[in-house]
Every structure is written in structure tokens, then in C-alpha cells.
């Protein structure tokens, strides 16, 4: 799968961002998913689900997850 350039250059990841595209563009966020107990990369749904859909299905705080993902990306840009 080709990385969506919009995800790679976006200022922020949102709940509507596709899981696999976000991880392909920013591999460092895999740790954030792991910290929340999400094994998203191993899940077939990651191919088509958004971060919000996946996190919501697991009963997680979606805004907190998105905040932590974006903080991780910003920290790795330095």
C-alpha cells in the first residue's frame, strides 16, 4: 500500500485518519497504540478503519488517543 502523502504531511492526525496510513507515515505512533492496549497493526480492520472507529470499538477515549498520537509525532520531529 502506498503511503497517503496527505497523512505524511498533515499537521495533525485526526479520528478520521486511516489507521494503517497513519502508522505507515509515522511508525513511531505504534508505541502510542500499544500504550493504549491496541494491537492495530496486527488487525485486518486497520486496513480500512479510522483511528476513531478502532479506538471507539475498544471503548477508549478517542480525543486522548489522538492528542497522544500528535504529541508523539511532534516529539519525533525534533
LOMAR-333234 format. One record per residue: residue number from 1; residue in three letters; x, y, z of N, C-alpha, C in turn. Coordinates in steps of 0.05 Angstrom, whole numbers, always signed. Layout:
<atom><num>NUM</num><residu>Ala</residu><n_c1>X</n_c1><n_c2>Y</n_c2><n_c3>Z</n_c3><ca_c1>X</ca_c1><ca_c2>Y</ca_c2><ca_c3>Z</ca_c3><c_c1>X</c_c1><c_c2>Y</c_c2><c_c3>Z</c_c3></atom>
...
END
This chain:
<atom><num>1</num><residu>Unk</residu><n_c1>+17</n_c1><n_c2>-24</n_c2><n_c3>+0</n_c3><ca_c1>+0</ca_c1><ca_c2>+0</ca_c2><ca_c3>+0</ca_c3><c_c1>+18</c_c1><c_c2>+25</c_c2><c_c3>+0</c_c3></atom>
<atom><num>2</num><residu>Unk</residu><n_c1>+11</n_c1><n_c2>+44</n_c2><n_c3>-16</n_c3><ca_c1>+26</ca_c1><ca_c2>+69</ca_c2><ca_c3>-18</ca_c3><c_c1>+18</c_c1><c_c2>+88</c_c2><c_c3>+4</c_c3></atom>
<atom><num>3</num><residu>Unk</residu><n_c1>+37</n_c1><n_c2>+101</n_c2><n_c3>+17</n_c3><ca_c1>+31</ca_c1><ca_c2>+119</ca_c2><ca_c3>+38</ca_c3><c_c1>+16</c_c1><c_c2>+144</c_c2><c_c3>+27</c_c3></atom>
<atom><num>4</num><residu>Unk</residu><n_c1>-6</n_c1><n_c2>+151</n_c2><n_c3>+39</n_c3><ca_c1>-21</ca_c1><ca_c2>+174</ca_c2><ca_c3>+31</ca_c3><c_c1>-5</c_c1><c_c2>+199</c_c2><c_c3>+38</c_c3></atom>
<atom><num>5</num><residu>Unk</residu><n_c1>+3</n_c1><n_c2>+214</n_c2><n_c3>+18</n_c3><ca_c1>+20</ca_c1><ca_c2>+238</ca_c2><ca_c3>+24</ca_c3><c_c1>+6</c_c1><c_c2>+258</c_c2><c_c3>+41</c_c3></atom>
<atom><num>6</num><residu>Unk</residu><n_c1>-20</n_c1><n_c2>+259</n_c2><n_c3>+41</n_c3><ca_c1>-35</ca_c1><ca_c2>+277</ca_c2><ca_c3>+58</ca_c3><c_c1>-30</c_c1><c_c2>+270</c_c2><c_c3>+87</c_c3></atom>
<atom><num>7</num><residu>Unk</residu><n_c1>-30</n_c1><n_c2>+245</n_c2><n_c3>+94</n_c3><ca_c1>-25</ca_c1><ca_c2>+236</ca_c2><ca_c3>+121</ca_c3><c_c1>+4</c_c1><c_c2>+243</c_c2><c_c3>+129</c_c3></atom>
<atom><num>8</num><residu>Unk</residu><n_c1>+22</n_c1><n_c2>+239</n_c2><n_c3>+111</n_c3><ca_c1>+51</ca_c1><ca_c2>+243</ca_c2><ca_c3>+116</ca_c3><c_c1>+57</c_c1><c_c2>+272</c_c2><c_c3>+122</c_c3></atom>
<atom><num>9</num><residu>Unk</residu><n_c1>+43</n_c1><n_c2>+290</n_c2><n_c3>+109</n_c3><ca_c1>+49</ca_c1><ca_c2>+319</ca_c2><ca_c3>+111</ca_c3><c_c1>+29</c_c1><c_c2>+334</c_c2><c_c3>+128</c_c3></atom>
<atom><num>10</num><residu>Unk</residu><n_c1>+9</n_c1><n_c2>+320</n_c2><n_c3>+138</n_c3><ca_c1>-12</ca_c1><ca_c2>+334</ca_c2><ca_c3>+154</ca_c3><c_c1>+0</c_c1><c_c2>+344</c_c2><c_c3>+180</c_c3></atom>
<atom><num>11</num><residu>Unk</residu><n_c1>-11</n_c1><n_c2>+367</n_c2><n_c3>+189</n_c3><ca_c1>-2</ca_c1><ca_c2>+378</ca_c2><ca_c3>+214</ca_c3><c_c1>-12</c_c1><c_c2>+360</c_c2><c_c3>+238</c_c3></atom>
<atom><num>12</num><residu>Unk</residu><n_c1>-35</n_c1><n_c2>+349</n_c2><n_c3>+235</n_c3><ca_c1>-46</ca_c1><ca_c2>+333</ca_c2><ca_c3>+256</ca_c3><c_c1>-60</c_c1><c_c2>+308</c_c2><c_c3>+245</c_c3></atom>
<atom><num>13</num><residu>Unk</residu><n_c1>-59</n_c1><n_c2>+287</n_c2><n_c3>+261</n_c3><ca_c1>-74</ca_c1><ca_c2>+263</ca_c2><ca_c3>+256</ca_c3><c_c1>-101</c_c1><c_c2>+267</c_c2><c_c3>+270</c_c3></atom>
<atom><num>14</num><residu>Unk</residu><n_c1>-123</n_c1><n_c2>+259</n_c2><n_c3>+257</n_c3><ca_c1>-149</ca_c1><ca_c2>+262</ca_c2><ca_c3>+268</ca_c3><c_c1>-162</c_c1><c_c2>+235</c_c2><c_c3>+273</c_c3></atom>
<atom><num>15</num><residu>Unk</residu><n_c1>-185</n_c1><n_c2>+235</n_c2><n_c3>+285</n_c3><ca_c1>-200</ca_c1><ca_c2>+210</ca_c2><ca_c3>+289</ca_c3><c_c1>-208</c_c1><c_c2>+198</c_c2><c_c3>+263</c_c3></atom>
<atom><num>16</num><residu>Unk</residu><n_c1>-210</n_c1><n_c2>+214</n_c2><n_c3>+242</n_c3><ca_c1>-218</ca_c1><ca_c2>+204</ca_c2><ca_c3>+215</ca_c3><c_c1>-194</c_c1><c_c2>+193</c_c2><c_c3>+198</c_c3></atom>
<atom><num>17</num><residu>Unk</residu><n_c1>-170</n_c1><n_c2>+194</n_c2><n_c3>+209</n_c3><ca_c1>-147</ca_c1><ca_c2>+184</ca_c2><ca_c3>+195</ca_c3><c_c1>-147</c_c1><c_c2>+154</c_c2><c_c3>+195</c_c3></atom>
<atom><num>18</num><residu>Unk</residu><n_c1>-142</n_c1><n_c2>+142</n_c2><n_c3>+172</n_c3><ca_c1>-140</ca_c1><ca_c2>+113</ca_c2><ca_c3>+169</ca_c3><c_c1>-116</c_c1><c_c2>+103</c_c2><c_c3>+186</c_c3></atom>
<atom><num>19</num><residu>Unk</residu><n_c1>-121</n_c1><n_c2>+82</n_c2><n_c3>+201</n_c3><ca_c1>-101</ca_c1><ca_c2>+71</ca_c2><ca_c3>+219</ca_c3><c_c1>-75</c_c1><c_c2>+64</c_c2><c_c3>+205</c_c3></atom>
<atom><num>20</num><residu>Unk</residu><n_c1>-76</n_c1><n_c2>+47</n_c2><n_c3>+185</n_c3><ca_c1>-52</ca_c1><ca_c2>+38</ca_c2><ca_c3>+172</ca_c3><c_c1>-37</c_c1><c_c2>+60</c_c2><c_c3>+158</c_c3></atom>
<atom><num>21</num><residu>Unk</residu><n_c1>-52</n_c1><n_c2>+79</n_c2><n_c3>+146</n_c3><ca_c1>-38</ca_c1><ca_c2>+102</ca_c2><ca_c3>+133</ca_c3><c_c1>-23</c_c1><c_c2>+119</c_c2><c_c3>+154</c_c3></atom>
<atom><num>22</num><residu>Unk</residu><n_c1>-35</n_c1><n_c2>+123</n_c2><n_c3>+177</n_c3><ca_c1>-23</ca_c1><ca_c2>+139</ca_c2><ca_c3>+198</ca_c3><c_c1>+3</c_c1><c_c2>+125</c_c2><c_c3>+207</c_c3></atom>
<atom><num>23</num><residu>Unk</residu><n_c1>+2</n_c1><n_c2>+99</n_c2><n_c3>+212</n_c3><ca_c1>+25</ca_c1><ca_c2>+84</ca_c2><ca_c3>+221</ca_c3><c_c1>+47</c_c1><c_c2>+82</c_c2><c_c3>+200</c_c3></atom>
<atom><num>24</num><residu>Unk</residu><n_c1>+39</n_c1><n_c2>+79</n_c2><n_c3>+175</n_c3><ca_c1>+59</ca_c1><ca_c2>+78</ca_c2><ca_c3>+154</ca_c3><c_c1>+74</c_c1><c_c2>+105</c_c2><c_c3>+151</c_c3></atom>
<atom><num>25</num><residu>Unk</residu><n_c1>+59</n_c1><n_c2>+127</n_c2><n_c3>+155</n_c3><ca_c1>+71</ca_c1><ca_c2>+154</ca_c2><ca_c3>+153</ca_c3><c_c1>+87</c_c1><c_c2>+161</c_c2><c_c3>+178</c_c3></atom>
<atom><num>26</num><residu>Unk</residu><n_c1>+79</n_c1><n_c2>+150</n_c2><n_c3>+201</n_c3><ca_c1>+91</ca_c1><ca_c2>+157</ca_c2><ca_c3>+227</ca_c3><c_c1>+94</c_c1><c_c2>+131</c_c2><c_c3>+244</c_c3></atom>
<atom><num>27</num><residu>Unk</residu><n_c1>+114</n_c1><n_c2>+114</n_c2><n_c3>+237</n_c3><ca_c1>+117</ca_c1><ca_c2>+89</ca_c2><ca_c3>+252</ca_c3><c_c1>+120</c_c1><c_c2>+92</c_c2><c_c3>+282</c_c3></atom>
<atom><num>28</num><residu>Unk</residu><n_c1>+130</n_c1><n_c2>+115</n_c2><n_c3>+290</n_c3><ca_c1>+134</ca_c1><ca_c2>+120</ca_c2><ca_c3>+319</ca_c3><c_c1>+108</c_c1><c_c2>+119</c_c2><c_c3>+335</c_c3></atom>
<atom><num>29</num><residu>Unk</residu><n_c1>+85</n_c1><n_c2>+122</n_c2><n_c3>+322</n_c3><ca_c1>+60</ca_c1><ca_c2>+122</ca_c2><ca_c3>+337</ca_c3><c_c1>+51</c_c1><c_c2>+94</c_c2><c_c3>+345</c_c3></atom>
<atom><num>30</num><residu>Unk</residu><n_c1>+65</n_c1><n_c2>+73</n_c2><n_c3>+334</n_c3><ca_c1>+58</ca_c1><ca_c2>+46</ca_c2><ca_c3>+342</ca_c3><c_c1>+60</c_c1><c_c2>+43</c_c2><c_c3>+372</c_c3></atom>
<atom><num>31</num><residu>Unk</residu><n_c1>+79</n_c1><n_c2>+56</n_c2><n_c3>+385</n_c3><ca_c1>+81</ca_c1><ca_c2>+55</ca_c2><ca_c3>+414</ca_c3><c_c1>+57</c_c1><c_c2>+67</c_c2><c_c3>+428</c_c3></atom>
<atom><num>32</num><residu>Unk</residu><n_c1>+46</n_c1><n_c2>+88</n_c2><n_c3>+417</n_c3><ca_c1>+22</ca_c1><ca_c2>+100</ca_c2><ca_c3>+429</ca_c3><c_c1>-1</c_c1><c_c2>+81</c_c2><c_c3>+428</c_c3></atom>
<atom><num>33</num><residu>Unk</residu><n_c1>-5</n_c1><n_c2>+68</n_c2><n_c3>+405</n_c3><ca_c1>-26</ca_c1><ca_c2>+48</ca_c2><ca_c3>+403</ca_c3><c_c1>-21</c_c1><c_c2>+26</c_c2><c_c3>+423</c_c3></atom>
<atom><num>34</num><residu>Unk</residu><n_c1>+3</n_c1><n_c2>+17</n_c2><n_c3>+426</n_c3><ca_c1>+10</ca_c1><ca_c2>-5</ca_c2><ca_c3>+446</ca_c3><c_c1>+4</c_c1><c_c2>+5</c_c2><c_c3>+474</c_c3></atom>
<atom><num>35</num><residu>Unk</residu><n_c1>+11</n_c1><n_c2>+30</n_c2><n_c3>+480</n_c3><ca_c1>+6</ca_c1><ca_c2>+40</ca_c2><ca_c3>+507</ca_c3><c_c1>-24</c_c1><c_c2>+40</c_c2><c_c3>+514</c_c3></atom>
<atom><num>36</num><residu>Unk</residu><n_c1>-41</n_c1><n_c2>+42</n_c2><n_c3>+494</n_c3><ca_c1>-70</ca_c1><ca_c2>+42</ca_c2><ca_c3>+497</ca_c3><c_c1>-81</c_c1><c_c2>+14</c_c2><c_c3>+495</c_c3></atom>
<atom><num>37</num><residu>Unk</residu><n_c1>-64</n_c1><n_c2>-6</n_c2><n_c3>+492</n_c3><ca_c1>-73</ca_c1><ca_c2>-34</ca_c2><ca_c3>+490</ca_c3><c_c1>-84</c_c1><c_c2>-42</c_c2><c_c3>+463</c_c3></atom>
<atom><num>38</num><residu>Unk</residu><n_c1>-77</n_c1><n_c2>-26</n_c2><n_c3>+442</n_c3><ca_c1>-87</ca_c1><ca_c2>-32</ca_c2><ca_c3>+415</ca_c3><c_c1>-65</c_c1><c_c2>-45</c_c2><c_c3>+399</c_c3></atom>
<atom><num>39</num><residu>Unk</residu><n_c1>-71</n_c1><n_c2>-68</n_c2><n_c3>+389</n_c3><ca_c1>-52</ca_c1><ca_c2>-82</ca_c2><ca_c3>+370</ca_c3><c_c1>-61</c_c1><c_c2>-77</c_c2><c_c3>+342</c_c3></atom>
<atom><num>40</num><residu>Unk</residu><n_c1>-66</n_c1><n_c2>-52</n_c2><n_c3>+336</n_c3><ca_c1>-78</ca_c1><ca_c2>-44</ca_c2><ca_c3>+310</ca_c3><c_c1>-64</c_c1><c_c2>-55</c_c2><c_c3>+285</c_c3></atom>
<atom><num>41</num><residu>Unk</residu><n_c1>-38</n_c1><n_c2>-56</n_c2><n_c3>+286</n_c3><ca_c1>-24</ca_c1><ca_c2>-64</ca_c2><ca_c3>+262</ca_c3><c_c1>-29</c_c1><c_c2>-93</c_c2><c_c3>+255</c_c3></atom>
<atom><num>42</num><residu>Unk</residu><n_c1>-33</n_c1><n_c2>-110</n_c2><n_c3>+275</n_c3><ca_c1>-39</ca_c1><ca_c2>-138</ca_c2><ca_c3>+270</ca_c3><c_c1>-68</c_c1><c_c2>-144</c_c2><c_c3>+263</c_c3></atom>
<atom><num>43</num><residu>Unk</residu><n_c1>-84</n_c1><n_c2>-124</n_c2><n_c3>+264</n_c3><ca_c1>-113</ca_c1><ca_c2>-127</ca_c2><ca_c3>+260</ca_c3><c_c1>-120</c_c1><c_c2>-121</c_c2><c_c3>+230</c_c3></atom>
<atom><num>44</num><residu>Unk</residu><n_c1>-135</n_c1><n_c2>-139</n_c2><n_c3>+218</n_c3><ca_c1>-142</ca_c1><ca_c2>-135</ca_c2><ca_c3>+190</ca_c3><c_c1>-159</c_c1><c_c2>-109</c_c2><c_c3>+186</c_c3></atom>
<atom><num>45</num><residu>Unk</residu><n_c1>-174</n_c1><n_c2>-102</n_c2><n_c3>+207</n_c3><ca_c1>-191</ca_c1><ca_c2>-78</ca_c2><ca_c3>+205</ca_c3><c_c1>-174</c_c1><c_c2>-52</c_c2><c_c3>+201</c_c3></atom>
<atom><num>46</num><residu>Unk</residu><n_c1>-149</n_c1><n_c2>-53</n_c2><n_c3>+209</n_c3><ca_c1>-132</ca_c1><ca_c2>-30</ca_c2><ca_c3>+207</ca_c3><c_c1>-129</c_c1><c_c2>-21</c_c2><c_c3>+178</c_c3></atom>
<atom><num>47</num><residu>Unk</residu><n_c1>-134</n_c1><n_c2>-38</n_c2><n_c3>+159</n_c3><ca_c1>-132</ca_c1><ca_c2>-32</ca_c2><ca_c3>+131</ca_c3><c_c1>-154</c_c1><c_c2>-12</c_c2><c_c3>+123</c_c3></atom>
<atom><num>48</num><residu>Unk</residu><n_c1>-177</n_c1><n_c2>-13</n_c2><n_c3>+136</n_c3><ca_c1>-199</ca_c1><ca_c2>+4</ca_c2><ca_c3>+127</ca_c3><c_c1>-211</c_c1><c_c2>+21</c_c2><c_c3>+150</c_c3></atom>
<atom><num>49</num><residu>Unk</residu><n_c1>-205</n_c1><n_c2>+15</n_c2><n_c3>+175</n_c3><ca_c1>-216</ca_c1><ca_c2>+31</ca_c2><ca_c3>+197</ca_c3><c_c1>-201</c_c1><c_c2>+56</c_c2><c_c3>+202</c_c3></atom>
<atom><num>50</num><residu>Unk</residu><n_c1>-215</n_c1><n_c2>+76</n_c2><n_c3>+212</n_c3><ca_c1>-202</ca_c1><ca_c2>+100</ca_c2><ca_c3>+221</ca_c3><c_c1>-193</c_c1><c_c2>+96</c_c2><c_c3>+250</c_c3></atom>
<atom><num>51</num><residu>Unk</residu><n_c1>-176</n_c1><n_c2>+114</n_c2><n_c3>+259</n_c3><ca_c1>-167</ca_c1><ca_c2>+113</ca_c2><ca_c3>+287</ca_c3><c_c1>-191</c_c1><c_c2>+115</c_c2><c_c3>+306</c_c3></atom>
<atom><num>52</num><residu>Unk</residu><n_c1>-209</n_c1><n_c2>+134</n_c2><n_c3>+300</n_c3><ca_c1>-233</ca_c1><ca_c2>+137</ca_c2><ca_c3>+317</ca_c3><c_c1>-250</c_c1><c_c2>+112</c_c2><c_c3>+318</c_c3></atom>
<atom><num>53</num><residu>Unk</residu><n_c1>-254</n_c1><n_c2>+99</n_c2><n_c3>+295</n_c3><ca_c1>-270</ca_c1><ca_c2>+75</ca_c2><ca_c3>+295</ca_c3><c_c1>-258</c_c1><c_c2>+53</c_c2><c_c3>+311</c_c3></atom>
<atom><num>54</num><residu>Unk</residu><n_c1>-232</n_c1><n_c2>+49</n_c2><n_c3>+307</n_c3><ca_c1>-217</ca_c1><ca_c2>+28</ca_c2><ca_c3>+321</ca_c3><c_c1>-217</c_c1><c_c2>+32</c_c2><c_c3>+351</c_c3></atom>
<atom><num>55</num><residu>Unk</residu><n_c1>-210</n_c1><n_c2>+57</n_c2><n_c3>+359</n_c3><ca_c1>-208</ca_c1><ca_c2>+63</ca_c2><ca_c3>+388</ca_c3><c_c1>-236</c_c1><c_c2>+62</c_c2><c_c3>+400</c_c3></atom>
<atom><num>56</num><residu>Unk</residu><n_c1>-256</n_c1><n_c2>+73</n_c2><n_c3>+386</n_c3><ca_c1>-283</ca_c1><ca_c2>+72</ca_c2><ca_c3>+396</ca_c3><c_c1>-294</c_c1><c_c2>+44</c_c2><c_c3>+400</c_c3></atom>
<atom><num>57</num><residu>Unk</residu><n_c1>-287</n_c1><n_c2>+26</n_c2><n_c3>+382</n_c3><ca_c1>-296</ca_c1><ca_c2>-2</ca_c2><ca_c3>+384</ca_c3><c_c1>-284</c_c1><c_c2>-15</c_c2><c_c3>+409</c_c3></atom>
<atom><num>58</num><residu>Unk</residu><n_c1>-262</n_c1><n_c2>-5</n_c2><n_c3>+419</n_c3><ca_c1>-249</ca_c1><ca_c2>-16</ca_c2><ca_c3>+443</ca_c3><c_c1>-256</c_c1><c_c2>+1</c_c2><c_c3>+468</c_c3></atom>
<atom><num>59</num><residu>Unk</residu><n_c1>-275</n_c1><n_c2>+20</n_c2><n_c3>+465</n_c3><ca_c1>-284</ca_c1><ca_c2>+36</ca_c2><ca_c3>+488</ca_c3><c_c1>-263</c_c1><c_c2>+55</c_c2><c_c3>+498</c_c3></atom>
<atom><num>60</num><residu>Unk</residu><n_c1>-245</n_c1><n_c2>+64</n_c2><n_c3>+481</n_c3><ca_c1>-224</ca_c1><ca_c2>+82</ca_c2><ca_c3>+490</ca_c3><c_c1>-232</c_c1><c_c2>+111</c_c2><c_c3>+487</c_c3></atom>
<atom><num>61</num><residu>Unk</residu><n_c1>-217</n_c1><n_c2>+128</n_c2><n_c3>+501</n_c3><ca_c1>-221</ca_c1><ca_c2>+157</ca_c2><ca_c3>+499</ca_c3><c_c1>-207</c_c1><c_c2>+166</c_c2><c_c3>+474</c_c3></atom>
<atom><num>62</num><residu>Unk</residu><n_c1>-223</n_c1><n_c2>+170</n_c2><n_c3>+453</n_c3><ca_c1>-212</ca_c1><ca_c2>+177</ca_c2><ca_c3>+426</ca_c3><c_c1>-197</c_c1><c_c2>+203</c_c2><c_c3>+427</c_c3></atom>
<atom><num>63</num><residu>Unk</residu><n_c1>-209</n_c1><n_c2>+225</n_c2><n_c3>+438</n_c3><ca_c1>-194</ca_c1><ca_c2>+250</ca_c2><ca_c3>+438</ca_c3><c_c1>-167</c_c1><c_c2>+248</c_c2><c_c3>+452</c_c3></atom>
<atom><num>64</num><residu>Unk</residu><n_c1>-165</n_c1><n_c2>+233</n_c2><n_c3>+474</n_c3><ca_c1>-140</ca_c1><ca_c2>+230</ca_c2><ca_c3>+488</ca_c3><c_c1>-120</c_c1><c_c2>+215</c_c2><c_c3>+471</c_c3></atom>
<atom><num>65</num><residu>Unk</residu><n_c1>-129</n_c1><n_c2>+194</n_c2><n_c3>+457</n_c3><ca_c1>-111</ca_c1><ca_c2>+179</ca_c2><ca_c3>+440</ca_c3><c_c1>-101</c_c1><c_c2>+196</c_c2><c_c3>+417</c_c3></atom>
<atom><num>66</num><residu>Unk</residu><n_c1>-118</n_c1><n_c2>+212</n_c2><n_c3>+405</n_c3><ca_c1>-110</ca_c1><ca_c2>+229</ca_c2><ca_c3>+383</ca_c3><c_c1>-89</c_c1><c_c2>+250</c_c2><c_c3>+393</c_c3></atom>
<atom><num>67</num><residu>Unk</residu><n_c1>-94</n_c1><n_c2>+261</n_c2><n_c3>+417</n_c3><ca_c1>-76</ca_c1><ca_c2>+280</ca_c2><ca_c3>+428</ca_c3><c_c1>-48</c_c1><c_c2>+267</c_c2><c_c3>+433</c_c3></atom>
<atom><num>68</num><residu>Unk</residu><n_c1>-48</n_c1><n_c2>+243</n_c2><n_c3>+444</n_c3><ca_c1>-22</ca_c1><ca_c2>+230</ca_c2><ca_c3>+449</ca_c3><c_c1>-8</c_c1><c_c2>+222</c_c2><c_c3>+423</c_c3></atom>
<atom><num>69</num><residu>Unk</residu><n_c1>-23</n_c1><n_c2>+215</n_c2><n_c3>+402</n_c3><ca_c1>-11</ca_c1><ca_c2>+208</ca_c2><ca_c3>+376</ca_c3><c_c1>+3</c_c1><c_c2>+233</c_c2><c_c3>+365</c_c3></atom>
<atom><num>70</num><residu>Unk</residu><n_c1>-11</n_c1><n_c2>+256</n_c2><n_c3>+365</n_c3><ca_c1>+0</ca_c1><ca_c2>+280</ca_c2><ca_c3>+354</ca_c3><c_c1>+24</c_c1><c_c2>+290</c_c2><c_c3>+371</c_c3></atom>
<atom><num>71</num><residu>Unk</residu><n_c1>+23</n_c1><n_c2>+287</n_c2><n_c3>+397</n_c3><ca_c1>+46</ca_c1><ca_c2>+295</ca_c2><ca_c3>+414</ca_c3><c_c1>+70</c_c1><c_c2>+277</c_c2><c_c3>+407</c_c3></atom>
<atom><num>72</num><residu>Unk</residu><n_c1>+66</n_c1><n_c2>+252</n_c2><n_c3>+402</n_c3><ca_c1>+87</ca_c1><ca_c2>+233</ca_c2><ca_c3>+395</ca_c3><c_c1>+100</c_c1><c_c2>+242</c_c2><c_c3>+369</c_c3></atom>
<atom><num>73</num><residu>Unk</residu><n_c1>+84</n_c1><n_c2>+248</n_c2><n_c3>+349</n_c3><ca_c1>+94</ca_c1><ca_c2>+257</ca_c2><ca_c3>+323</ca_c3><c_c1>+110</c_c1><c_c2>+282</c_c2><c_c3>+326</c_c3></atom>
<atom><num>74</num><residu>Unk</residu><n_c1>+100</n_c1><n_c2>+302</n_c2><n_c3>+341</n_c3><ca_c1>+114</ca_c1><ca_c2>+327</ca_c2><ca_c3>+345</ca_c3><c_c1>+141</c_c1><c_c2>+323</c_c2><c_c3>+359</c_c3></atom>
<atom><num>75</num><residu>Unk</residu><n_c1>+141</n_c1><n_c2>+305</n_c2><n_c3>+379</n_c3><ca_c1>+165</ca_c1><ca_c2>+300</ca_c2><ca_c3>+394</ca_c3><c_c1>+187</c_c1><c_c2>+287</c_c2><c_c3>+376</c_c3></atom>
<atom><num>76</num><residu>Unk</residu><n_c1>+178</n_c1><n_c2>+271</n_c2><n_c3>+357</n_c3><ca_c1>+197</ca_c1><ca_c2>+257</ca_c2><ca_c3>+339</ca_c3><c_c1>+206</c_c1><c_c2>+275</c_c2><c_c3>+316</c_c3></atom>
<atom><num>77</num><residu>Unk</residu><n_c1>+194</n_c1><n_c2>+298</n_c2><n_c3>+313</n_c3><ca_c1>+202</ca_c1><ca_c2>+317</ca_c2><ca_c3>+292</ca_c3><c_c1>+227</c_c1><c_c2>+333</c_c2><c_c3>+301</c_c3></atom>
<atom><num>78</num><residu>Unk</residu><n_c1>+232</n_c1><n_c2>+333</n_c2><n_c3>+327</n_c3><ca_c1>+254</ca_c1><ca_c2>+350</ca_c2><ca_c3>+337</ca_c3><c_c1>+280</c_c1><c_c2>+337</c_c2><c_c3>+332</c_c3></atom>
END
